Amino acid sequence: MRRTLVVTALPTRRRLWEERLRDGAAIVQHCAGPTASCPLVIGGRCPLHDEADTILYDSEVVTPDFLVALLASPPRAPIHFVSSDRGGPRTTHVLTDGVVHPVAAEAVPT
């Protein structure tokens, strides 16, 4: 079973993404996003990253400074940068903006 890490500060978005991923039989962990004590921000490795097969980052929590810190610690799993597109009051579509591949450790537009 795939392990997916969902990183977003918005509880409603986190629940929606988790529901969709669990429907696909994924084990889902979550994080509210980088803080001053985040291992990646202070130059270390993130244990949640290390346990995940795929990582989804809400693009709203990724600042330019955090992106530098994220890329400084090469990921072991693909990182997808995701945004939500609200097509109506009840519709939210998850769109991949880019991917960081573990081998290349560079952002690849999709």
N, C-alpha and C positions, 0 to 999 in steps of 0.2 A: 504494500500500500504506500502510495506517495505521501511524503510529508511536505506540507506547504506552509510557509511563514507569511502571514499577512501583516503588513506594517501600515497602519493608518491611525490618525488621532481621532477620527470621527466614529463613534460607537455604532451609529446607524449603518454607515458604509461597511464597517468591519463585520457586522452581523450579516448583511446582505452577501458580501463576498464569501464569508464562511459557509453560509447556507448553500451557495452555488457550488463551492468546492466540495463540501461534504456530500452533495448529491452525486458528485463524480467519484465518491469513495476515497477522498483524500483525508488524511489526518491533518488537522489545521491547528497551528499555533498562532498567536498574535502578539504584536508589540504596538504600543501607541506612538512609536517614532523616537527619533534621537533626542536625548536630553544631555545635560552636562556630564552625567555619570555613565553614558552609553560607552561600552567598551570600544566601539569603533571611533567615537569622537576623541577618546583619550589614547588612541594608537594601538589598541589591542584587537583581539578577535572576538566576535560575537558568538556565544554558545548556541543561540537560536539559529544563526546562519549556519553554523557547523552541523547542526542536526537536520537541516532542511534539504529536500531534493529540489525545491523551487521556491523562490522568494518573490513576493509581490509587494512593491513599494507604491503607496499612494503618492503621486507626483506632488501633492500639496505638502508633504512633510520633507521633501528632499530640497534642501537649500544648496547653493553653489559650494559653500564650505563643507557641508556634510557629504556632498558628492565626491569631493577631493578625498575626504577621510574614508569613504566607502571604497573608492578605487585603490587607495593605498594598501588595503588589506585584501588581496585577491580572493574573490569568492570561490567557494567549493561547489556552488550550485548556481544555475542561471538566475539572474536578477531581472525582473520585468518591472518597468516603470509604468504605472497604470493611472488613468484618469477616468472620471465618470462623466458621461454625457446624458443629461436629463432630457429625454425626448418628450416628456409629458409628466404630469404630476405623479404617476405611478411607475414610470419606466426609467430604469437606470441601466446604461450599457457600459460594460467595462472594456476599455480600449487599451491596447499595449502601445505605449509611446516609443519604447526602445528596450533593448535587452543588453545586459552585461554578461558575456559568456565567460565561464570559469577559465578557459584556456587563454583567451585573448585578453581578458580583464580590461576591455574597452567597450564603450557604448556603441551599439550598432542600431541605427534607425530601422524601424520596421514599417 
